[in-house]
């Protein structure tokens, strides 16, 4: 443009308010040749979204992983494993006559956890058809689809194999064989054969829950003894009065699933009578341990007191069941007995461990 042309262009009038006009450049972007802003150059408003997207994806991936791991852990039934391990350490202390080596304790507990987890996952795999019709179990990962049946089966098998190899290499072969027996009894004996066929399923299937004391004893001594058998019988006779109250609570669930737990096929009075019988046998076994393991009078007093207290709770339940059977209604208090059974077993095995260190 020539100098004369520039002179012919009128000058822009200044803004009426006397202030310079602001030019908003933050929302402008170069044209891409089509008359629209180029997508190759991000605007300042796009920058935060671009940086936040990977963070959100990472957060979602972390949550998904946590839920996935949680689903697999849930299949192992951690609360049941915890109760099993409560009996293992006191048994090892009694077998040692003192505190065993920390390495041996840890090796036994880790191996026992893996074995119990394996058995529980197999149980969830085999029972997934009845779990979906029971309110108590319908949220298990195999029912909700969080874990596939094939993945659960592989998981259970890996846990079982690792537990057996672990015991054989880090503890001893006797403990490894006892661990194999525990898994087989629970998976095949209880879950596959007894559970859906007989009201006495939990009695004989409960043998698997007795095995940790034998495993703990053999981990220390490499063998078994009469004292170990007494501990075994304590848990064997304890299992029915521990589990049947829970079965009474969820009687309708078991009935809908076609599982003939004793409370499903018998009235509350009969269940309570059998619980009293098993409790008496349990107390006798706990007192037999007194001379067999050459324990002090402190253990004898504690075992007698705990046994009397738990037996009284079962007798109270029996009395309430009779009142209910006479048509007077009321509750039998089954969950009080269930929680009492856990307290009884925990305190009894604490007494077993403590008695070893008493200077009497």
N, C-alpha and C positions, 0 to 999 in steps of 0.2 A: 504494500500500500504506500502510495506517494505521500509526500508531506502535505500537498493540497487536499488529498482525499481524507487524511486524518483530521484536517481542520474542518472539513464539512460534516463530520460526525458530531452530533450534539452531545454535550457532556451530560452524564447522569445527574439528576437532581439529588441533592443531599437528603437524607431521611428527615421527615418532618419533625421528629422529636429531638433532633440534634445529636442523636447517639448513633454510633456506627452500627450497621446491620451485622448481626452475627451470622457467620457461615458455619453450618453444621456439617462437619466433615467426617464425624465418627461413624455415620451410617452410610457413607458413600463407599463405593467399591469400583474399581476399574471396570470398564465395559469389556465384554468378551468378544466384541465384534458383532453381536446380534442385537445389541441395544439393551441387554440385561446385565446386571452385575456378574462379574466372573466368579465362579465357584472355586477357583483355584486359590483365591486370597481370602482367608477367613476374616470375618469382622471381629472386633473386640468382644461383641456379645457372644460369639460362638466359642471363644477361647475357654471359658469355664466349663461349658458342656463337654468340649473335647477332652479336657483333663479329667472330668468326673466320670466319664463312661468306663474307662478301665478300672477305676476304683470300685464302681458299683458292681462290675462283673466279678472282680476279685472277692468282694464281700459276699456276693451270691454264691460263688464257688465255695467259699469257706463255710457258709451256712449249710450248703448241700452236703459237703464232706462231713461236717459235724453230725448232721442228721443220719447220714449213711452209717457212720461208725456207731452212733447211738442205737440204730436198728439192729446191727449185728450184736452189740453188747446186750441188748434186751433179750435176744434169743438165748443167751447163756444163763438167764435167770440169776443175776448177781446176788439177790437176797438169800436164795437157797444155798448158794456156794458159801456165803458168809457164815451161815449157821453150821455148815459141815466143817469149816476150818476151825470153828470155836472148839471143837472136840479134839482136833489133831495135836495142837501144841501141848495142852496139858497131858495128853497121852505120851507124847515124846519125853516130857519132863519126868513123868512117872517111870517110864522105861529106862531112862538114863540114871535116875536117882539123883537128879540135879539138872542143871541147864545144859542141854546139848550144844554143840557148836552152832554158831549163828549161820554159817554156810549151809549146814545140813538142814536146819529149820527152814531157811529160805528156799532151798532146793525142793524140799518136801511140800511146802505150801504152794510154790509155783506149779509144780507137777500136779498136785491135787486140784488146783484151780483149773488148769487146762483139761484135766480128765473130767471133772464135774461139768465144765462148760461144754465139752464134747457131748456128754450124755444128755444134757439139757437141750442142746440144739437138735440132736437126733429126735428127742421127744417132741419138740415143736414141729419138726418135719413130718413125723409119723402121725401126729395128732392134729394136723392142720384142718382136717375135715370136721372134727368135732369142735375145734377152737372157734370156728366161725359161727357156731350156733350158741355159744356160751357167752353171756354178758361179761364174765370175768376175763375172758381170753380173746374176745373178738377184735381187740386192738393190737394183737401181736403182729409183728412185722410180716410174717408169712400170710396172715389173713388180709392185711391191708395192702399187700403187694409191694411193700418197701424192699423186701428181699425175695428173690425168686426161689422156688423149691430146689432147683439145681444148685444155686449158689449156697443155700443153706446146707445141703448135703455135702458139698465140697468143703465148706467151712467146718462142719462137724467132724469129717474124716481127718482133715489136716490137724485139728486140735487133738483128736484122739491119738493119732500116730506120733505127733510131737510129744505128747505127755508120756507115752510108753517109752520112747527113745530117751526122753529126759530122765525118767526114773532109772532106766537100765544103766545109763552112763554116769549120772550124778548122784544116785542114791544106792540102790542095789537091785539085783534081779528079782528077789522075793517081792519087793515092793512093786516092781513093774508088773509081775504076774497078778498080784492082788488088785492092782489098778485096772488091768484088763478085765478081771472078773467083775469088778464094780461096774464098769461101763456095760459089759455084756448083760449083767443081771438087770440093770435099769432099762436098757434099750430093748433087749429081747424078752427077758423074763417078765418085766412089769409092763412096759409100753405095748409090746406086740402080742403077748400071750395073755397075761392076767387081767389087765385093766378093763377090758371090754367083756370079760367072761365070768368073773366071780366077785362077789362082795368082799371076799378076803384079799382082794388085789393088793391093797396097801400094806397088808401084814407081811406077805412074802416078798412083794416087790420092795418093801422097805429095807430088805437086807442090803441093798445097794447103799443106802444111807448109813449103814453100820460100818461099812468098809473103811472109812477114813481112820478109825481108831486102830484097826489092824495094820493099815498102811503106815500110820505114824509109829506104831510099836516096832514093826519090822524095819522101818527106816533106821532106827537106833540100834536094834539088836541083831537084825538079819534073820530073825526067827519070830515065833509066836509063843505065848504062854497062857496059863490059866487066868492070870490077871487081865490079859488082853481080851480073853473070851468073856470075862465078866463085864468089861466095858462094852463089848459088842452086844451083849444081852441087855444091858441097860438101854441102849438106843433102840434095839429091836423091839422091846416091850414098850418103850416110850412112844414109838411112831404112831400106833393106832390112836391112843388118846390125844396125841398131838394133831393128827390129820383129820380124824373123824369130826371134830367140832367145826372145822373149816368146811368139810363136806356138808354138814348140816346147814351151815349158813348159805351155801350155794346149791342146795338140794335140787331146786328147780332147774338150774343150769345142767347139772349132771343127768337129770331125768330127760331133759330135752335132747341131750347129746347121746342118750342111750348107754350111759356108763353106769353099771350097777354098783355104785358105792354103797356101803352098808346103810347109811342114812336114807338112801333112795328106796331100798327094798325092805327096810325094817323101820319100826316106829322109834321115837326118841327114847322111850324107856329101855328097849332092848339095846340100843346103841350105848346108852349110859351104863347099863349093867356090864357090857363087855369092856367098856373103858375102865371101870373099877377093877375088873379082873386083871387086865393088862397092867394097870397101875400098881397093883399089889405085887405082881411078878417083877415089875421094874424096880420097886423098892427093895425086894429081896435080892436082886442082882447087884444093886448098888451097895448093899450091906455085905454081900459075899466078897466084894472087892477089898473090904477092910482087912480080913485075915490073909487073903490071897496075895495082896501087895504089901502086907505088913505095915499098914498105915496106922497113924496115931489115933488116939481117942477123939481128937478134934474132928477128924474126918467123919468118924462114926456118929458123933453128935450132930454134925451139920447134915449128913446124909439122912439121918433119921428125921430131923426137923423138917427138911425140905420135902421128904417123902410124905410125911404126915400132912403137911400143908397142901401139897398137890392132891393127895388122896381126898382130903376134905373138900376141895373144889369139885372133884368128880362126884363125890357123894351128894353135894349140894345140887349139882346138875341132875343127878338121878332123882332126888326128891322132887325137884321142880318138874321133871318129866312125868313122874307119877301123878302129880297134881294136874298137869295138863291132860294126861290120859283119862283122868276122872271127869273131864269136861269142865274144869274150872278155868281153862284158858291160861294165859300168862306165858312168859318167855322162860326158856330153860337156861339161858346165859351161856350159850356154847362158845361165844367169842372170848368170854372171860377165861374159860378153860384153855382155849387155844393160846392166848397170850401168857397164861400161867405156865403152860408147858414149856414155852421158850425160856421164861425166867428160871424155871426149875433146872433145865438142862445146862443153861449157862452157869448158874451158881454152883451146881454140882461139880462141873469140870473145873471151875475156878478153885473149889475146895480141893480137888485132886491135885492141882498144880501147887497150891500153897502148902498143903500138908507135907510135901516132900522137903520143904525148907524149914520146917518147924524143928527146933532142937529138943525134941521130946523122945 
